[in-house]
Amino acid sequence: MTNDSTKKLVTISHDGIQVLRFFAISWVVGFHFFSRWSHLFPYGQIVDNMFFDVGWLGVNLFFIISGYVIGLSLQKTVKFRVFAKKRILRLLPSLFIILPLIYVVNQVIAESPFKEISTIPNLIISLFLIPPSAANLLLDLHLNWITLVLWSLKVEVIFYLLISLIYFSLAKKRTFEILVSVSILSTFALVANRLDFSFGPMDFFYRTVIALGWNHLSWFLVGLALQRYAWNSVANRIKIFSLILFSHIPLLIEGQSLDVLMCGLTMSILTAITIVWARVLPKHWRPLVVLGNSSYEMYLLHQNIGVTISLKLSSGINATSSSSLIIVLLSIASSFLLSHYIFRIILIIRRRFVWKE
């Protein structure tokens, strides 16, 4: 994945990346509390939802970050098993700590809106990131993720598998170009389906694209491009911004409004600038850097646990609009604190089991 325009290899210790992660998770949290589930709370018009309504774009921001970080990780890794073990030790320990906690909280608290999906079978498949759709197809069951945010984690894992397969087995020097080709073909399938041109093999390919999450692949490519190309070349900047524009085509196909497209475009450009220029930040940024480190854990627990506990407390005191909003804010702050300490536990686990090569 290297060429003449590739930047000098750097470590993944990057303050700007961690702040971006903090912003991404905060945006997603705001979407879930103040837009997606706002009808469950009595705070009404106290919160302006215009910003949080597009908070789901925070997931796309995570995809860009993943593309950048995985590009760096591959350059520092010579064997697939090392790469795979690092990914497993980053993903699974948090799942095995947080998902059982989600199950217990949603079983115990009657106010939980997630009680129906908090079942043992759903917990088991979620722990191992087995897509419910695949399990339902094979076993004729009615399974679901125990927390709905896992859909994006499935997309991430499939991206890891795809890029590592190409990088370690097929064409290390052509990995980026092959991924771009896959993304272009996937986007073509989306366009064909939108225009009702899907038939036979094309319809099968479209369904494969959706199942594998390749309709999001272009967002990962933005991050890969930021890692691959030096910023001091005009030609490379054009390549990066072209990929940013390309990544918005699926949103356009989905019929997203101009406001959403402009918001996504602004987010992507600011992300690119932050990755390039904000490698080391002043000390007063350190709290955001620390919270960004545990964004994955926060992503897993904030919705099912945070929303459920907030509803429990709000109903317990018959909360007014103002008091309900205070409870939600305290719940969000507590979730950040809990995710931070879970991340510290995960660090201990990783340091114990990661080998040195």
FENGI-V90625 format. One record per backbone hydrogen bond with DSSP energy under -1.0 kcal/mol. CO is the residue of the C=O (numbers start at 1). NH is the residue of the N-H. If there is no record, write none. Layout:
BEGIN
CO:NH ; CO:NH
END
This chain:
BEGIN
3:6 ; 5:230 ; 12:14 ; 14:18 ; 15:19 ; 16:20 ; 17:21 ; 18:22 ; 19:23 ; 20:24 ; 21:25 ; 22:26 ; 23:27 ; 24:28 ; 25:29 ; 26:30 ; 27:31 ; 28:32 ; 29:33 ; 30:34 ; 31:35 ; 31:36 ; 32:37 ; 37:40 ; 38:41 ; 43:46 ; 49:53 ; 52:55 ; 54:57 ; 55:58 ; 56:59 ; 57:61 ; 58:62 ; 59:63 ; 60:64 ; 61:65 ; 62:66 ; 63:67 ; 64:68 ; 65:69 ; 66:70 ; 67:71 ; 68:72 ; 69:73 ; 70:74 ; 71:75 ; 72:76 ; 74:77 ; 79:83 ; 80:84 ; 81:85 ; 82:86 ; 83:87 ; 84:88 ; 85:89 ; 86:90 ; 87:91 ; 88:92 ; 91:95 ; 92:96 ; 93:97 ; 94:98 ; 95:99 ; 98:102 ; 99:103 ; 100:104 ; 101:105 ; 102:106 ; 103:107 ; 104:108 ; 105:109 ; 109:112 ; 117:119 ; 119:123 ; 120:124 ; 121:125 ; 122:126 ; 123:127 ; 124:128 ; 125:130 ; 126:129 ; 131:135 ; 132:136 ; 133:137 ; 134:138 ; 135:139 ; 136:140 ; 147:150 ; 148:151 ; 149:152 ; 150:154 ; 151:155 ; 152:156 ; 153:157 ; 154:158 ; 155:159 ; 156:160 ; 157:161 ; 158:162 ; 159:163 ; 160:164 ; 161:165 ; 162:166 ; 163:167 ; 164:168 ; 165:169 ; 166:170 ; 166:171 ; 171:174 ; 174:178 ; 175:179 ; 176:180 ; 177:181 ; 178:182 ; 179:183 ; 180:184 ; 181:185 ; 182:186 ; 183:187 ; 184:188 ; 185:189 ; 186:190 ; 187:191 ; 188:192 ; 189:193 ; 190:194 ; 191:195 ; 192:197 ; 193:196 ; 199:202 ; 200:204 ; 201:205 ; 202:206 ; 203:207 ; 204:208 ; 205:209 ; 206:210 ; 207:211 ; 208:212 ; 209:214 ; 213:216 ; 214:217 ; 216:219 ; 217:221 ; 218:222 ; 219:223 ; 220:224 ; 221:225 ; 222:226 ; 223:227 ; 224:228 ; 225:229 ; 233:237 ; 234:238 ; 235:239 ; 236:240 ; 237:241 ; 238:242 ; 239:243 ; 240:244 ; 241:245 ; 242:246 ; 243:247 ; 245:248 ; 246:249 ; 248:252 ; 249:253 ; 250:254 ; 251:256 ; 252:255 ; 257:261 ; 258:262 ; 259:263 ; 260:264 ; 261:265 ; 262:266 ; 263:267 ; 264:268 ; 265:269 ; 266:270 ; 267:271 ; 268:272 ; 269:273 ; 270:274 ; 271:275 ; 272:276 ; 273:277 ; 274:278 ; 278:16 ; 279:15 ; 282:285 ; 283:286 ; 285:289 ; 286:290 ; 287:291 ; 288:292 ; 289:293 ; 292:295 ; 294:298 ; 295:299 ; 296:300 ; 297:301 ; 298:302 ; 301:305 ; 301:306 ; 303:307 ; 305:309 ; 306:310 ; 307:311 ; 308:312 ; 309:313 ; 310:314 ; 311:315 ; 312:316 ; 313:317 ; 314:319 ; 320:324 ; 321:325 ; 322:326 ; 323:327 ; 324:328 ; 325:329 ; 326:330 ; 327:331 ; 328:332 ; 329:333 ; 330:334 ; 331:335 ; 332:336 ; 333:337 ; 334:338 ; 335:339 ; 336:340 ; 337:341 ; 338:342 ; 339:343 ; 340:344 ; 341:345 ; 342:346 ; 343:347 ; 344:348 ; 345:349 ; 346:350 ; 347:351 ; 348:352 ; 349:353 ; 350:354
END
